[in-house]
Amino acid sequence: FSDAAAGTTGAVFLRIPPGARGEALGGANAAGSDGAEALFWNPGGLGRMAGGDRSEASFAYNALLESSYAGALAYARPLKDGRSVVAGGLVHYSAGKVEGYDRFGNADGDFTPMDLSLSGGYARRFERLSAGAALKFVRSTIAGSSGQTLALDFGVAADKVSMIGEGPVDVGASVRNLGPGLKVGSTADPLPFAVQMGARWHVSPQMALMLDGFMPVDSDPYPALGGEFTQPFGAASKGQLRFGYNVQRQGDIDGLTGLTGGGGLDLDRFRLDYAW
């Protein structure tokens, strides 16, 4: 749990849960996770769908450096008991084409490293508290070699646990990527295990602030801050503006590299989110 362990984990695509809303908040999404994408961030947040009559499907695409990218699909459905939610998800990551060389330094054609995870999750609602878990199948392929393993995610989310002034505070916590290491070829590496805890303060009906703490196995602990402004319009529609700051992304780089932003348009049955 320090920077001295940087670069020692495998399947590092699991370090970045998909979804534009959470990314725009700088990753400060432990307490605010809900809907189908909560499967990736905090499975406990799935429980917020319990008692509803709508299923939810989501698609996410993340354009990364050069030709690398990540895509994700998620689906969540409340059960008829009014307290349970089941979900499934897929994450696909491609590093783009990489030039290959033999041991003498001669070009040996290109290859495309790829990673994949398949998830199944379940959450249950207990009054203000929701708890959930997800089982993941993880597979990595690079230059003709591949390996696979299993991992577990756990999470809890609690609504209105306290008040700050007139605004209620929600809290959440998740444990992600708990499982045996991933072996590709002759090399085995541990998974990027991480613990995340956070709070969401509803400053007003339109404004919420988030503060999260992260403890990844391959980095020093660090905080992230997020904010979300919501403007309703119409009976069931709203627009949202979001910002975030993630200290871990700052590193030793000059400038505001930890700053994130984005927005969303929610038209009741359809929502579009963007993050930068």
Buried (B, 14 or more C-beta within 10 A) or exposed (E): BEEEBEEEBBBBBBBBBBBBBBBBBBBBBBBBBBBBBBBBBBBBBBBBBBBEEEBBEBEBEBEBEEEBBBBBBBBBBBBEEEBBBBBBBBBBBBBBBEEEEEEEEEEEEEBBBBBBBBBBBBBBBEEEBBBBBBBBEBBBBBBEEBBBBEBBBBBBBBBEEEEEEEBBBBBBBBBBBBBEBBBBEEEEBBBBBBBBBBBBBBBEEEEBBBBBBBBBBBBBEBBBBBBBBBEEEEEEBBBBBBBBBBBBBBEEEEEEEBBBBBBBEBEEEEBEBBBE
